[in-house]
Amino acid sequence: MAKDTSNSKFFSAFSLAAALGAAAVAKKGLNTSWRAATGKNPPANPADPDVGLGEAVMWAAVSGTLIGVARMLATRRAANYYARSTGHLPPQLQKDDQDASKASAPPS
C-alpha cells in the first residue's frame, strides 16, 4: 500500500510539473502569436478598465483555452508515461464511470 501512495505522489508531482511547463510554453507561444496578429503586446491585466472590452474578452478566451488544453495534454502524457511504467493508471485517474453503456437513464 505504501508503494501505491508513493507512486500516487510521484504522479501528482510529475503531472503538476508537466502541466506547469506546458502552460509556460503555451503562454510564450500565445504572447508571440498575439503580437504577430495584433501588432501589440497582450494585455497584462485584462480586468483593467483601460483595456478594451473586446480585446480583454478575446485574450481571456484564447489564452484560457490554449493554456487549459496544453495543461490537459501534458497531464495525459504524464498519465500515459505512468501507466507504461507501472502497468496501471494512477489512482487519481482510475475509471471514472463515464462508460455510456453503464450510465443510468436520464430522469423523464
N, C-alpha and C positions, 0 to 999 in steps of 0.2 A: 504494500500500500504506500509506503514512503517513496518508492520509486515513481509511482504514478503522480504523487504530489510534486516531486522534484521535476518530473517531465512536464507537468502542467505549468509549473512556474517558469521552466525554461521556455516553453511555447509562448507564454504570456510576454516574457521579456523579448523574445526573438520577434514575435509578431508586432509588438509595440515599436521596436527599433526599425523593423522593415516598413511599417506604416508611416512613421515619422520621416524616414529617409525618402520614401516615395512622395510624401506630401511636400517636402522641401524641393525635390526635383520638379514636381509638377508646378509648384509656385514659381520657381525660377523660369521655367518654360512659359508659363502663363504670363508673367510680367513682360518677358521678351515679346511674346505674341501680341499682347495688348499695346505695347509701344509701337510695334510694326503696323498694327491695324488702325490705331487712333492717332499716332504721332505724338502722344504724350504719355507720361507715367501713369500707372494705375492709381486710383485713389488710395491714399494711405489710410484714411478712415472714411468709409462710405456713409457713415452716420452723420458726418459733418455737414451742416446745412449749406456750406459754401460749395459742396459737390452737387452737381445737377442730379435731380431725382432719377432721370433715365440712366445716366452713367452709373449712379450708385446701385440701382437695381440690376443693371446688366453685369456689373462687376461682381456683385454678390451671387447672382445666379450662375455665372460662368465659373467663377473661382470655387464656389462651394461644390458645384457638380464635379468639376475636374479633380479637385483635391479629394473629395469623397470617393470617387471612382479609383483614383490612384491608391488611396489607403486600402480600399477593399481588395483590389487586385494584389497588393503586396501581402495582405493578411492571408489571402487564399493561397498565394505562392508559399508562404511560410507554413501553412497547414499541409500543403502537398509535400513539402520537404520533411515535416514532422512525421507524416503518415508513411513516407518511404523509409524513414529512419527507424521508426518504432513498429510499423506494421498495423497501426490503427490511428484514427483521428484523435486529436487532443480532446480531453473530456469536455472542454468548452464547446466543441463543435460536433458532439455526438448527435445522432439522428434527432431532428427537431420536429418530428410529426408533421412534415409538410407533404407527406405522401397523399395525393388526392384520392386514391382508392380507399384510404382508411379514414378520410375526413367524414365527420358527421354531416348529415344533410342539413342545409340551412333551414332555419325556422320558417314555417309557412304563414 
